[in-house]
Amino acid sequence: MTLRETVLLDHLDSVTFGYWDGTKWMDQWHSQAMPMLIRVSLHFPEDDPRHWPEIIVSPLRETLP
């Protein structure tokens, strides 16, 4: 198997992450347990017209039968 690097999105200013503990969003996660939700925010340069909605994922899920 050959690994290949692919750019999915370029010219970002920054990327920030948020972690939902069940009551509030936090900008750092130090617990051994997984957060309930993870929020990914993509920030473009000021003169860039692109806008990307926040991406929210749930790393926890119910076990399938």
PQR file with spaces between the fields and no chain letter, atoms N, CA, C, O and H, PARSE charges and radii, in Angstrom:
ATOM       1  N    MET     1       0.845   -1.165    0.000 -0.4000 1.5000
ATOM       2  CA   MET     1       0.000    0.000    0.000 -0.0000 2.0000
ATOM       3  C    MET     1       0.895    1.235    0.000  0.5500 1.7000
ATOM       4  O    MET     1       1.844    1.324    0.780 -0.5500 1.4000
ATOM       5  N    THR     2       0.591    2.171   -0.869 -0.4000 1.5000
ATOM       6  CA   THR     2       1.341    3.413   -0.971 -0.0000 2.0000
ATOM       7  C    THR     2       0.552    4.534   -0.305  0.5500 1.7000
ATOM       8  O    THR     2      -0.635    4.716   -0.576 -0.5500 1.4000
ATOM       9  H    THR     2      -0.180    2.098   -1.502  0.4000 1.0000
ATOM      10  N    LEU     3       1.220    5.279    0.565 -0.4000 1.5000
ATOM      11  CA   LEU     3       0.571    6.423    1.196 -0.0000 2.0000
ATOM      12  C    LEU     3       0.719    7.628    0.297  0.5500 1.7000
ATOM      13  O    LEU     3       1.760    7.828   -0.329 -0.5500 1.4000
ATOM      14  H    LEU     3       2.185    5.131    0.784  0.4000 1.0000
ATOM      15  N    ARG     4      -0.326    8.427    0.237 -0.4000 1.5000
ATOM      16  CA   ARG     4      -0.299    9.609   -0.613 -0.0000 2.0000
ATOM      17  C    ARG     4      -0.890   10.785    0.160  0.5500 1.7000
ATOM      18  O    ARG     4      -1.960   10.663    0.756 -0.5500 1.4000
ATOM      19  H    ARG     4      -1.171    8.265    0.745  0.4000 1.0000
ATOM      20  N    GLU     5      -0.210   11.895    0.151 -0.4000 1.5000
ATOM      21  CA   GLU     5      -0.688   13.095    0.818 -0.0000 2.0000
ATOM      22  C    GLU     5      -1.575   13.881   -0.136  0.5500 1.7000
ATOM      23  O    GLU     5      -1.238   14.060   -1.306 -0.5500 1.4000
ATOM      24  H    GLU     5       0.660   11.993   -0.333  0.4000 1.0000
ATOM      25  N    THR     6      -2.720   14.352    0.375 -0.4000 1.5000
ATOM      26  CA   THR     6      -3.668   15.109   -0.433 -0.0000 2.0000
ATOM      27  C    THR     6      -4.122   16.345    0.335  0.5500 1.7000
ATOM      28  O    THR     6      -4.530   16.244    1.493 -0.5500 1.4000
ATOM      29  H    THR     6      -2.994   14.206    1.326  0.4000 1.0000
ATOM      30  N    VAL     7      -4.054   17.488   -0.291 -0.4000 1.5000
ATOM      31  CA   VAL     7      -4.537   18.718    0.325 -0.0000 2.0000
ATOM      32  C    VAL     7      -6.045   18.782    0.128  0.5500 1.7000
ATOM      33  O    VAL     7      -6.532   18.744   -1.002 -0.5500 1.4000
ATOM      34  H    VAL     7      -3.723   17.571   -1.231  0.4000 1.0000
ATOM      35  N    LEU     8      -6.782   18.879    1.230 -0.4000 1.5000
ATOM      36  CA   LEU     8      -8.242   18.950    1.152 -0.0000 2.0000
ATOM      37  C    LEU     8      -8.745   20.382    1.126  0.5500 1.7000
ATOM      38  O    LEU     8      -9.784   20.671    0.533 -0.5500 1.4000
ATOM      39  H    LEU     8      -6.386   18.910    2.148  0.4000 1.0000
ATOM      40  N    LEU     9      -8.002   21.286    1.775 -0.4000 1.5000
ATOM      41  CA   LEU     9      -8.408   22.677    1.857 -0.0000 2.0000
ATOM      42  C    LEU     9      -7.154   23.503    2.100  0.5500 1.7000
ATOM      43  O    LEU     9      -6.383   23.222    3.018 -0.5500 1.4000
ATOM      44  H    LEU     9      -7.157   21.051    2.257  0.4000 1.0000
ATOM      45  N    ASP    10      -6.953   24.527    1.269 -0.4000 1.5000
ATOM      46  CA   ASP    10      -5.731   25.316    1.418 -0.0000 2.0000
ATOM      47  C    ASP    10      -6.033   26.766    1.764  0.5500 1.7000
ATOM      48  O    ASP    10      -7.184   27.204    1.741 -0.5500 1.4000
ATOM      49  H    ASP    10      -7.578   24.756    0.524  0.4000 1.0000
ATOM      50  N    HIS    11      -4.987   27.490    2.080 -0.4000 1.5000
ATOM      51  CA   HIS    11      -5.054   28.922    2.392 -0.0000 2.0000
ATOM      52  C    HIS    11      -5.962   29.225    3.577  0.5500 1.7000
ATOM      53  O    HIS    11      -6.804   30.120    3.513 -0.5500 1.4000
ATOM      54  H    HIS    11      -4.052   27.134    2.098  0.4000 1.0000
ATOM      55  N    LEU    12      -5.782   28.472    4.657 -0.4000 1.5000
ATOM      56  CA   LEU    12      -6.505   28.732    5.897 -0.0000 2.0000
ATOM      57  C    LEU    12      -5.684   29.665    6.773  0.5500 1.7000
ATOM      58  O    LEU    12      -4.454   29.631    6.746 -0.5500 1.4000
ATOM      59  H    LEU    12      -5.097   27.745    4.709  0.4000 1.0000
ATOM      60  N    ASP    13      -6.360   30.491    7.544 -0.4000 1.5000
ATOM      61  CA   ASP    13      -5.691   31.311    8.544 -0.0000 2.0000
ATOM      62  C    ASP    13      -5.400   30.473    9.778  0.5500 1.7000
ATOM      63  O    ASP    13      -4.297   30.510   10.322 -0.5500 1.4000
ATOM      64  H    ASP    13      -7.359   30.519    7.566  0.4000 1.0000
ATOM      65  N    SER    14      -6.417   29.705   10.218 -0.4000 1.5000
ATOM      66  CA   SER    14      -6.247   28.844   11.393 -0.0000 2.0000
ATOM      67  C    SER    14      -7.394   27.838   11.467  0.5500 1.7000
ATOM      68  O    SER    14      -8.405   27.947   10.774 -0.5500 1.4000
ATOM      69  H    SER    14      -7.313   29.674    9.776  0.4000 1.0000
ATOM      70  N    VAL    15      -7.188   26.870   12.329 -0.4000 1.5000
ATOM      71  CA   VAL    15      -8.206   25.874   12.644 -0.0000 2.0000
ATOM      72  C    VAL    15      -8.290   25.823   14.164  0.5500 1.7000
ATOM      73  O    VAL    15      -7.263   25.731   14.836 -0.5500 1.4000
ATOM      74  H    VAL    15      -6.367   26.781   12.892  0.4000 1.0000
ATOM      75  N    THR    16      -9.505   25.879   14.715 -0.4000 1.5000
ATOM      76  CA   THR    16      -9.657   25.769   16.159 -0.0000 2.0000
ATOM      77  C    THR    16     -10.573   24.598   16.488  0.5500 1.7000
ATOM      78  O    THR    16     -11.431   24.212   15.693 -0.5500 1.4000
ATOM      79  H    THR    16     -10.339   25.953   14.169  0.4000 1.0000
ATOM      80  N    PHE    17     -10.372   24.050   17.665 -0.4000 1.5000
ATOM      81  CA   PHE    17     -11.136   22.907   18.129 -0.0000 2.0000
ATOM      82  C    PHE    17     -11.845   23.266   19.429  0.5500 1.7000
ATOM      83  O    PHE    17     -11.306   24.004   20.253 -0.5500 1.4000
ATOM      84  H    PHE    17      -9.675   24.363   18.310  0.4000 1.0000
ATOM      85  N    GLY    18     -13.037   22.748   19.609 -0.4000 1.5000
ATOM      86  CA   GLY    18     -13.789   22.900   20.843 -0.0000 2.0000
ATOM      87  C    GLY    18     -14.256   21.531   21.293  0.5500 1.7000
ATOM      88  O    GLY    18     -14.478   20.635   20.478 -0.5500 1.4000
ATOM      89  H    GLY    18     -13.475   22.148   18.940  0.4000 1.0000
ATOM      90  N    TYR    19     -14.403   21.378   22.605 -0.4000 1.5000
ATOM      91  CA   TYR    19     -14.767   20.084   23.184 -0.0000 2.0000
ATOM      92  C    TYR    19     -15.956   20.274   24.114  0.5500 1.7000
ATOM      93  O    TYR    19     -15.895   21.085   25.038 -0.5500 1.4000
ATOM      94  H    TYR    19     -14.223   22.105   23.267  0.4000 1.0000
ATOM      95  N    TRP    20     -17.042   19.535   23.880 -0.4000 1.5000
ATOM      96  CA   TRP    20     -18.267   19.646   24.670 -0.0000 2.0000
ATOM      97  C    TRP    20     -18.213   18.625   25.805  0.5500 1.7000
ATOM      98  O    TRP    20     -18.097   17.422   25.568 -0.5500 1.4000
ATOM      99  H    TRP    20     -17.092   18.877   23.129  0.4000 1.0000
ATOM     100  N    ASP    21     -18.299   19.122   27.038 -0.4000 1.5000
ATOM     101  CA   ASP    21     -18.242   18.219   28.184 -0.0000 2.0000
ATOM     102  C    ASP    21     -19.622   17.818   28.697  0.5500 1.7000
ATOM     103  O    ASP    21     -19.740   17.124   29.706 -0.5500 1.4000
ATOM     104  H    ASP    21     -18.393   20.099   27.230  0.4000 1.0000
ATOM     105  N    GLY    22     -20.665   18.261   27.994 -0.4000 1.5000
ATOM     106  CA   GLY    22     -22.030   17.953   28.404 -0.0000 2.0000
ATOM     107  C    GLY    22     -22.765   19.178   28.924  0.5500 1.7000
ATOM     108  O    GLY    22     -23.994   19.192   28.987 -0.5500 1.4000
ATOM     109  H    GLY    22     -20.569   18.825   27.174  0.4000 1.0000
ATOM     110  N    THR    23     -21.994   20.228   29.304 -0.4000 1.5000
ATOM     111  CA   THR    23     -22.616   21.459   29.783 -0.0000 2.0000
ATOM     112  C    THR    23     -22.056   22.703   29.112  0.5500 1.7000
ATOM     113  O    THR    23     -22.751   23.715   29.018 -0.5500 1.4000
ATOM     114  H    THR    23     -20.996   20.216   29.253  0.4000 1.0000
ATOM     115  N    LYS    24     -20.811   22.647   28.642 -0.4000 1.5000
ATOM     116  CA   LYS    24     -20.199   23.829   28.025 -0.0000 2.0000
ATOM     117  C    LYS    24     -19.096   23.408   27.054  0.5500 1.7000
ATOM     118  O    LYS    24     -18.557   22.304   27.133 -0.5500 1.4000
ATOM     119  H    LYS    24     -20.248   21.824   28.719  0.4000 1.0000
ATOM     120  N    TRP    25     -18.774   24.338   26.121 -0.4000 1.5000
ATOM     121  CA   TRP    25     -17.669   24.133   25.193 -0.0000 2.0000
ATOM     122  C    TRP    25     -16.367   24.554   25.871  0.5500 1.7000
ATOM     123  O    TRP    25     -16.314   25.574   26.558 -0.5500 1.4000
ATOM     124  H    TRP    25     -19.212   25.235   26.057  0.4000 1.0000
ATOM     125  N    MET    26     -15.332   23.763   25.671 -0.4000 1.5000
ATOM     126  CA   MET    26     -14.010   24.051   26.238 -0.0000 2.0000
ATOM     127  C    MET    26     -13.003   24.093   25.101  0.5500 1.7000
ATOM     128  O    MET    26     -13.183   23.408   24.094 -0.5500 1.4000
ATOM     129  H    MET    26     -15.376   22.934   25.113  0.4000 1.0000
ATOM     130  N    ASP    27     -11.936   24.891   25.246 -0.4000 1.5000
ATOM     131  CA   ASP    27     -10.938   24.975   24.172 -0.0000 2.0000
ATOM     132  C    ASP    27      -9.770   24.018   24.377  0.5500 1.7000
ATOM     133  O    ASP    27      -8.881   23.935   23.529 -0.5500 1.4000
ATOM     134  H    ASP    27     -11.790   25.446   26.064  0.4000 1.0000
ATOM     135  N    GLN    28      -9.765   23.294   25.496 -0.4000 1.5000
ATOM     136  CA   GLN    28      -8.753   22.262   25.742 -0.0000 2.0000
ATOM     137  C    GLN    28      -9.433   21.063   26.383  0.5500 1.7000
ATOM     138  O    GLN    28     -10.459   21.202   27.049 -0.5500 1.4000
ATOM     139  H    GLN    28     -10.487   23.362   26.185  0.4000 1.0000
ATOM     140  N    TRP    29      -8.854   19.884   26.177 -0.4000 1.5000
ATOM     141  CA   TRP    29      -9.426   18.672   26.753 -0.0000 2.0000
ATOM     142  C    TRP    29      -8.328   17.908   27.457  0.5500 1.7000
ATOM     143  O    TRP    29      -7.329   17.535   26.842 -0.5500 1.4000
ATOM     144  H    TRP    29      -8.021   19.771   25.635  0.4000 1.0000
ATOM     145  N    HIS    30      -8.512   17.670   28.767 -0.4000 1.5000
ATOM     146  CA   HIS    30      -7.484   16.998   29.558 -0.0000 2.0000
ATOM     147  C    HIS    30      -7.973   15.699   30.191  0.5500 1.7000
ATOM     148  O    HIS    30      -7.200   15.002   30.849 -0.5500 1.4000
ATOM     149  H    HIS    30      -9.324   17.973   29.267  0.4000 1.0000
ATOM     150  N    SER    31      -9.227   15.374   30.002 -0.4000 1.5000
ATOM     151  CA   SER    31      -9.802   14.172   30.598 -0.0000 2.0000
ATOM     152  C    SER    31      -9.346   12.918   29.858  0.5500 1.7000
ATOM     153  O    SER    31      -9.043   12.962   28.666 -0.5500 1.4000
ATOM     154  H    SER    31      -9.855   15.940   29.468  0.4000 1.0000
ATOM     155  N    GLN    32      -9.303   11.810   30.575 -0.4000 1.5000
ATOM     156  CA   GLN    32      -9.009   10.515   29.948 -0.0000 2.0000
ATOM     157  C    GLN    32     -10.193   10.044   29.109  0.5500 1.7000
ATOM     158  O    GLN    32     -10.015    9.307   28.139 -0.5500 1.4000
ATOM     159  H    GLN    32      -9.549   11.774   31.543  0.4000 1.0000
ATOM     160  N    ALA    33     -11.411   10.470   29.483 -0.4000 1.5000
ATOM     161  CA   ALA    33     -12.619   10.100   28.740 -0.0000 2.0000
ATOM     162  C    ALA    33     -12.742   10.971   27.497  0.5500 1.7000
ATOM     163  O    ALA    33     -12.234   12.092   27.463 -0.5500 1.4000
ATOM     164  H    ALA    33     -11.555   11.069   30.271  0.4000 1.0000
ATOM     165  N    MET    34     -13.411   10.457   26.487 -0.4000 1.5000
ATOM     166  CA   MET    34     -13.644   11.223   25.266 -0.0000 2.0000
ATOM     167  C    MET    34     -14.697   12.294   25.527  0.5500 1.7000
ATOM     168  O    MET    34     -15.618   12.071   26.313 -0.5500 1.4000
ATOM     169  H    MET    34     -13.824    9.547   26.514  0.4000 1.0000
ATOM     170  N    PRO    35     -14.575   13.468   24.872 -0.5600 1.5000
ATOM     171  CA   PRO    35     -15.641   14.465   25.000  0.2800 2.0000
ATOM     172  C    PRO    35     -16.895   13.976   24.280  0.5500 1.7000
ATOM     173  O    PRO    35     -16.820   13.119   23.400 -0.5500 1.4000
ATOM     174  N    MET    36     -18.034   14.523   24.658 -0.4000 1.5000
ATOM     175  CA   MET    36     -19.293   14.131   24.011 -0.0000 2.0000
ATOM     176  C    MET    36     -19.314   14.580   22.556  0.5500 1.7000
ATOM     177  O    MET    36     -19.781   13.849   21.682 -0.5500 1.4000
ATOM     178  H    MET    36     -18.095   15.219   25.373  0.4000 1.0000
ATOM     179  N    LEU    37     -18.798   15.806   22.290 -0.4000 1.5000
ATOM     180  CA   LEU    37     -18.751   16.350   20.940 -0.0000 2.0000
ATOM     181  C    LEU    37     -17.415   17.061   20.723  0.5500 1.7000
ATOM     182  O    LEU    37     -16.791   17.540   21.670 -0.5500 1.4000
ATOM     183  H    LEU    37     -18.419   16.401   23.000  0.4000 1.0000
ATOM     184  N    ILE    38     -16.994   17.120   19.479 -0.4000 1.5000
ATOM     185  CA   ILE    38     -15.806   17.886   19.089 -0.0000 2.0000
ATOM     186  C    ILE    38     -16.223   18.831   17.972  0.5500 1.7000
ATOM     187  O    ILE    38     -16.855   18.422   16.999 -0.5500 1.4000
ATOM     188  H    ILE    38     -17.500   16.731   18.709  0.4000 1.0000
ATOM     189  N    ARG    39     -15.860   20.108   18.126 -0.4000 1.5000
ATOM     190  CA   ARG    39     -16.210   21.137   17.133 -0.0000 2.0000
ATOM     191  C    ARG    39     -14.924   21.580   16.426  0.5500 1.7000
ATOM     192  O    ARG    39     -13.927   21.896   17.075 -0.5500 1.4000
ATOM     193  H    ARG    39     -15.346   20.441   18.917  0.4000 1.0000
ATOM     194  N    VAL    40     -14.959   21.600   15.104 -0.4000 1.5000
ATOM     195  CA   VAL    40     -13.829   22.056   14.288 -0.0000 2.0000
ATOM     196  C    VAL    40     -14.266   23.319   13.551  0.5500 1.7000
ATOM     197  O    VAL    40     -15.251   23.301   12.813 -0.5500 1.4000
ATOM     198  H    VAL    40     -15.769   21.343   14.577  0.4000 1.0000
ATOM     199  N    SER    41     -13.537   24.411   13.750 -0.4000 1.5000
ATOM     200  CA   SER    41     -13.844   25.683   13.093 -0.0000 2.0000
ATOM     201  C    SER    41     -12.691   26.074   12.179  0.5500 1.7000
ATOM     202  O    SER    41     -11.545   26.169   12.618 -0.5500 1.4000
ATOM     203  H    SER    41     -12.737   24.426   14.349  0.4000 1.0000
ATOM     204  N    LEU    42     -13.001   26.299   10.908 -0.4000 1.5000
ATOM     205  CA   LEU    42     -11.998   26.709    9.927 -0.0000 2.0000
ATOM     206  C    LEU    42     -12.089   28.217    9.747  0.5500 1.7000
ATOM     207  O    LEU    42     -13.173   28.759    9.531 -0.5500 1.4000
ATOM     208  H    LEU    42     -13.932   26.222   10.552  0.4000 1.0000
ATOM     209  N    HIS    43     -10.945   28.896    9.836 -0.4000 1.5000
ATOM     210  CA   HIS    43     -10.900   30.353    9.731 -0.0000 2.0000
ATOM     211  C    HIS    43     -10.066   30.741    8.511  0.5500 1.7000
ATOM     212  O    HIS    43      -8.911   30.337    8.373 -0.5500 1.4000
ATOM     213  H    HIS    43     -10.064   28.457   10.010  0.4000 1.0000
ATOM     214  N    PHE    44     -10.672   31.528    7.638 -0.4000 1.5000
ATOM     215  CA   PHE    44     -10.017   31.970    6.414 -0.0000 2.0000
ATOM     216  C    PHE    44      -9.466   33.386    6.603  0.5500 1.7000
ATOM     217  O    PHE    44      -9.912   34.108    7.494 -0.5500 1.4000
ATOM     218  H    PHE    44     -11.610   31.857    7.750  0.4000 1.0000
ATOM     219  N    PRO    45      -8.503   33.786    5.773 -0.5600 1.5000
ATOM     220  CA   PRO    45      -8.005   35.160    5.850  0.2800 2.0000
ATOM     221  C    PRO    45      -9.147   36.160    5.646  0.5500 1.7000
ATOM     222  O    PRO    45     -10.155   35.843    5.014 -0.5500 1.4000
ATOM     223  N    GLU    46      -8.978   37.364    6.187 -0.4000 1.5000
ATOM     224  CA   GLU    46     -10.019   38.386    6.141 -0.0000 2.0000
ATOM     225  C    GLU    46     -10.501   38.706    4.724  0.5500 1.7000
ATOM     226  O    GLU    46     -11.690   38.941    4.510 -0.5500 1.4000
ATOM     227  H    GLU    46      -8.159   37.621    6.701  0.4000 1.0000
ATOM     228  N    ASP    47      -9.596   38.714    3.777 -0.4000 1.5000
ATOM     229  CA   ASP    47      -9.967   39.071    2.401 -0.0000 2.0000
ATOM     230  C    ASP    47     -10.461   37.874    1.582  0.5500 1.7000
ATOM     231  O    ASP    47     -10.701   38.001    0.382 -0.5500 1.4000
ATOM     232  H    ASP    47      -8.630   38.523    3.951  0.4000 1.0000
ATOM     233  N    ASP    48     -10.610   36.722    2.226 -0.4000 1.5000
ATOM     234  CA   ASP    48     -11.057   35.502    1.545 -0.0000 2.0000
ATOM     235  C    ASP    48     -12.576   35.397    1.683  0.5500 1.7000
ATOM     236  O    ASP    48     -13.073   35.390    2.809 -0.5500 1.4000
ATOM     237  H    ASP    48     -10.415   36.620    3.201  0.4000 1.0000
ATOM     238  N    PRO    49     -13.334   35.316    0.585 -0.5600 1.5000
ATOM     239  CA   PRO    49     -14.798   35.278    0.669  0.2800 2.0000
ATOM     240  C    PRO    49     -15.361   33.925    1.118  0.5500 1.7000
ATOM     241  O    PRO    49     -16.560   33.813    1.373 -0.5500 1.4000
ATOM     242  N    ARG    50     -14.526   32.921    1.214 -0.4000 1.5000
ATOM     243  CA   ARG    50     -15.044   31.601    1.587 -0.0000 2.0000
ATOM     244  C    ARG    50     -15.506   31.585    3.043  0.5500 1.7000
ATOM     245  O    ARG    50     -14.968   32.278    3.907 -0.5500 1.4000
ATOM     246  H    ARG    50     -13.553   33.012    1.006  0.4000 1.0000
ATOM     247  N    HIS    51     -16.512   30.773    3.268 -0.4000 1.5000
ATOM     248  CA   HIS    51     -17.029   30.553    4.622 -0.0000 2.0000
ATOM     249  C    HIS    51     -17.324   29.068    4.757  0.5500 1.7000
ATOM     250  O    HIS    51     -17.888   28.456    3.849 -0.5500 1.4000
ATOM     251  H    HIS    51     -16.949   30.210    2.566  0.4000 1.0000
ATOM     252  N    TRP    52     -16.951   28.502    5.862 -0.4000 1.5000
ATOM     253  CA   TRP    52     -17.191   27.086    6.093 -0.0000 2.0000
ATOM     254  C    TRP    52     -17.939   26.946    7.408  0.5500 1.7000
ATOM     255  O    TRP    52     -17.511   27.518    8.411 -0.5500 1.4000
ATOM     256  H    TRP    52     -16.493   28.998    6.600  0.4000 1.0000
ATOM     257  N    PRO    53     -19.044   26.205    7.439 -0.5600 1.5000
ATOM     258  CA   PRO    53     -19.764   26.033    8.702  0.2800 2.0000
ATOM     259  C    PRO    53     -18.934   25.210    9.691  0.5500 1.7000
ATOM     260  O    PRO    53     -18.054   24.446    9.294 -0.5500 1.4000
ATOM     261  N    GLU    54     -19.225   25.375   10.963 -0.4000 1.5000
ATOM     262  CA   GLU    54     -18.539   24.568   11.968 -0.0000 2.0000
ATOM     263  C    GLU    54     -18.862   23.098   11.720  0.5500 1.7000
ATOM     264  O    GLU    54     -19.971   22.744   11.318 -0.5500 1.4000
ATOM     265  H    GLU    54     -19.941   25.995   11.285  0.4000 1.0000
ATOM     266  N    ILE    55     -17.888   22.272   11.966 -0.4000 1.5000
ATOM     267  CA   ILE    55     -18.057   20.826   11.837 -0.0000 2.0000
ATOM     268  C    ILE    55     -18.127   20.272   13.256  0.5500 1.7000
ATOM     269  O    ILE    55     -17.204   20.469   14.047 -0.5500 1.4000
ATOM     270  H    ILE    55     -16.988   22.559   12.293  0.4000 1.0000
ATOM     271  N    ILE    56     -19.213   19.582   13.580 -0.4000 1.5000
ATOM     272  CA   ILE    56     -19.365   19.006   14.912 -0.0000 2.0000
ATOM     273  C    ILE    56     -19.524   17.501   14.761  0.5500 1.7000
ATOM     274  O    ILE    56     -20.391   17.018   14.034 -0.5500 1.4000
ATOM     275  H    ILE    56     -19.963   19.422   12.937  0.4000 1.0000
ATOM     276  N    VAL    57     -18.669   16.778   15.462 -0.4000 1.5000
ATOM     277  CA   VAL    57     -18.686   15.317   15.385 -0.0000 2.0000
ATOM     278  C    VAL    57     -18.833   14.730   16.784  0.5500 1.7000
ATOM     279  O    VAL    57     -18.437   15.341   17.777 -0.5500 1.4000
ATOM     280  H    VAL    57     -17.964   17.171   16.052  0.4000 1.0000
ATOM     281  N    SER    58     -19.394   13.566   16.839 -0.4000 1.5000
ATOM     282  CA   SER    58     -19.547   12.836   18.095 -0.0000 2.0000
ATOM     283  C    SER    58     -18.619   11.634   18.070  0.5500 1.7000
ATOM     284  O    SER    58     -18.862   10.682   17.328 -0.5500 1.4000
ATOM     285  H    SER    58     -19.716   13.070   16.033  0.4000 1.0000
ATOM     286  N    PRO    59     -17.552   11.661   18.874 -0.5600 1.5000
ATOM     287  CA   PRO    59     -16.627   10.519   18.871  0.2800 2.0000
ATOM     288  C    PRO    59     -17.207    9.311   19.614  0.5500 1.7000
ATOM     289  O    PRO    59     -16.704    8.196   19.476 -0.5500 1.4000
ATOM     290  N    LEU    60     -18.250    9.531   20.391 -0.4000 1.5000
ATOM     291  CA   LEU    60     -18.886    8.435   21.126 -0.0000 2.0000
ATOM     292  C    LEU    60     -20.157    8.022   20.411  0.5500 1.7000
ATOM     293  O    LEU    60     -20.875    8.857   19.861 -0.5500 1.4000
ATOM     294  H    LEU    60     -18.658   10.437   20.503  0.4000 1.0000
ATOM     295  N    ARG    61     -20.421    6.766   20.422 -0.4000 1.5000
ATOM     296  CA   ARG    61     -21.644    6.297   19.822 -0.0000 2.0000
ATOM     297  C    ARG    61     -22.085    5.047   20.559  0.5500 1.7000
ATOM     298  O    ARG    61     -21.299    4.415   21.265 -0.5500 1.4000
ATOM     299  H    ARG    61     -19.838    6.088   20.869  0.4000 1.0000
ATOM     300  N    GLU    62     -23.328    4.704   20.390 -0.4000 1.5000
ATOM     301  CA   GLU    62     -23.832    3.488   21.019 -0.0000 2.0000
ATOM     302  C    GLU    62     -23.251    2.285   20.297  0.5500 1.7000
ATOM     303  O    GLU    62     -23.006    2.328   19.091 -0.5500 1.4000
ATOM     304  H    GLU    62     -23.967    5.218   19.817  0.4000 1.0000
ATOM     305  N    THR    63     -23.038    1.234   21.032 -0.4000 1.5000
ATOM     306  CA   THR    63     -22.541   -0.006   20.438 -0.0000 2.0000
ATOM     307  C    THR    63     -23.645   -0.654   19.608  0.5500 1.7000
ATOM     308  O    THR    63     -24.787   -0.781   20.050 -0.5500 1.4000
ATOM     309  H    THR    63     -23.237    1.199   22.011  0.4000 1.0000
ATOM     310  N    LEU    64     -23.279   -1.054   18.412 -0.4000 1.5000
ATOM     311  CA   LEU    64     -24.251   -1.726   17.558 -0.0000 2.0000
ATOM     312  C    LEU    64     -24.379   -3.178   17.983  0.5500 1.7000
ATOM     313  O    LEU    64     -23.404   -3.780   18.431 -0.5500 1.4000
ATOM     314  H    LEU    64     -22.352   -0.950   18.053  0.4000 1.0000
ATOM     315  N    PRO    65     -25.581   -3.754   17.847 -0.5600 1.5000
ATOM     316  CA   PRO    65     -25.769   -5.171   18.243  0.2800 2.0000
ATOM     317  C    PRO    65     -25.003   -6.116   17.340  0.5500 1.7000
ATOM     318  O    PRO    65     -25.053   -7.331   17.534 -0.5500 1.4000
